[in-house]
Amino acid sequence: MLILSGVELSHEGDGFATGFIDLGGLQVTQISAFNKVWSTREGGLDNIGATIFEPQNIPEGFYMLGGYSQPNNKALYGWVLVAKDVSSNTTNPTLKQPIDYTLVWSSESLNINQKGHAYVWLPTTPDGYKAVGHVVTTTSDKPSLDKIRCVREDLTDESEQYSLIWSNNDFFVYDVRPNNRGTEAPSVRVGTFVAQTVETTTNLSISCLKNINANKTSSMPNLQQIDAIMKIYSPLLVLHPEEEFYPSSVNWFFSNGALLYTKGQESKPVKIEPNGTNLPQNGTNDDAYWIDLPADGENKDRVSKGNLNSATSYVHVKPTYGSTFTDLAMWAFYPFNGAARAKVKFIKNIKLGKIGEHVGDWEHVTIRVSNFNGQLWQMYFSQHNKGTWLDASQLEFKVGNKPNAYSTLHGHASYPHVGLTLLGKDGVGVKDDTEQSDFVFNLAAYELISAEYLGSAVIEPQWLNFNRQWGPSIDYDLDTELNKVKDHLPQFLKSLINKILEVLPKEVLREEGPTGPKDKNNWSGDEV
């Protein structure tokens, strides 16, 4: 039994949260304890520098694959993998020492605020092996060949730049991640960085790992462990205090009069059965069918406002980074998305008529949990056509280990902290507004709708495979709506209204309901 934050996670017969993962003759474990090697207090993000570390307390038989680096604008919070050869192949073991090192860069000649000097080395690999990280020293002497290990080529994959850590003139340090990502992708993130003297995004000198284990999903959580993770880490979604359109369960929406329309038979809509058992399955979004609110005005208005008491988070559990992490995407359904609001210079709250309104709104947040130890590492906040990943150390916790997420007024995008985000520039744009309130959707009220790696253990609801729109196309004239707004503005601000159209995300301008969760790119791919 593994005790995680007071919750028991039985892992007998399973590989989740055991501390080690076998990638196919290469056993890896996650190290988050570091020794500081070098730091600078200038340049990089917020001009406060970056620090380079190497892992400490490496278990016996394991070897360093590379160092770790992060900017100084956040608390130390990271990890790297270390590895052990557990194959029986003595001719071509999974790990080998480098045969030499190449000096990539040195800070010796720089007149910057730094603690000592840094010498960044790239391992020279034996034939058939790849480097997955750098060694950094504080002297010009080459590191020992025993310092690091190179990885057999079939256990590696192509990596890409992710986020900039630090730069100085023609020297760049980037966090790296696998180029090939998604639920089926075998690529494994190592946690290392790439150092470059040429700004390039392709053919990086540093590779990532690859999980070639025939039973690669053995490190994923079982049903009981998923439930334990949800009890510990499921976020609290704080709704705006002025919100009019709340989330509801899908079945509340169906049982309160939601209708299925068929093209060519618009006068004969059909009541949707519980769980969507009469919804057309699979297919493509061909405009042949769509869902709408009840037809009568009173019920239409009532159902559009949702029902917070029934709200359910619909959870999709999927492997990421070659099954070394688990993503739990939590989807919330809102029967209606309200109209957008704008800010134009000093006028802080302008209603935009019908712009932004549509029936059916699917929103989500995702938590990323380590399969080595069951620890929450990151959380994703979806925001219209994009989103934001934050480390767990950057999240806001008010209740135990449950991070807060804040839902924007009417638009229901999610943010990690309260405040105004202006989708625009020069003081003109659409508002993403979040505030503290007593209206909280606890995403622990969940239904597991999909976990493909568990096979028949999870039965997908039929509504999940309805691949058409969850709302009708709405016919309104954008110019007419904007002219209504202009009527309430001073003359010298009227010309600025047209700028709003230039910066509006397509999702805000949407005049039709969205398709469901399974139609999104992140269903089988990584978050944007």
ABEGO torsion letter per residue (X at the ends): XBBBGGBBBBABGBABGAGBBBAGGBBBBBBABBBBABBBABEEBGGAEBBBBBBBGBBBGBBBAEBBBBBAABBBBBBBBBBBBABABAABBABBBBABBBBABBAAABBBBBBEBBBBBBBBBBBGBBBABBBBBABABBBBAAABBBBBAAABBBBBBBBBABBBEABBBBBBBBABBEAABABBBAGBBBBBABBBABGBABBBBBBABABAAAABBBAAAAAAAAAAABBBBBBBAABABBBBBAAAAAAAGBBBBBBGAAABBBBBBBGGAABBBEEBBAGABBBBBBABAAAAAAAAAEBAAABBBBBBBBBBGGGABBBBBBBBBBABBBBBBBBBEABABBBAEABGBBBEBBBBBBBBBBAAAGBBABBBBBBEABEBBBBAAABBBABEABBBBBBBBGAGBBBABBEBBBBEBGGBEBBBBBBBBABBBBAABBBBABBAAAEAABBBBAAAABABBABBBBBBBAAAAAAAAAAABBAAAAAAAAAAAAABBAAAABABBBBBAAABAAAABBBX
